[in-house]
Amino acid sequence: MHTHRLIIHRHDRLLGHFDSSLPWSLEAVAELALRLPETEGYRLELFVARSEQRVLESSPDGVRVLYSNPIFTPANLPKEC
């Protein structure tokens, strides 16, 4: 399962991003993208996290994950968008 991130701009101004890690995350991103048409000034960028960076702590009690960061790479929006 991958995390998808949709970066949303309008009239070249960054509005924010939408992250989804659901099993149907690509469909969720596609549905949202359909509601933000380029004809109304929106520009969308899609990124997919296929891996993550983890920071671990090792102690006599064992190893534990302190935090993890997804590593996003650019992707193409689905064709129906």
GIJOJO-V857400 format. One record per helix or strand of 3 or more residues. SS is the DSSP state (H for helix, E for strand). FROM is the first residue (numbers start at 0). TO is the last residue. Records with the same first field share a line. If there is no record, write none. Layout:
SS->FROM-TO ; FROM-TO
This chain:
E->2-9 ; 12-19 ; 41-58 ; 61-74
H->24-33 ; 37-39
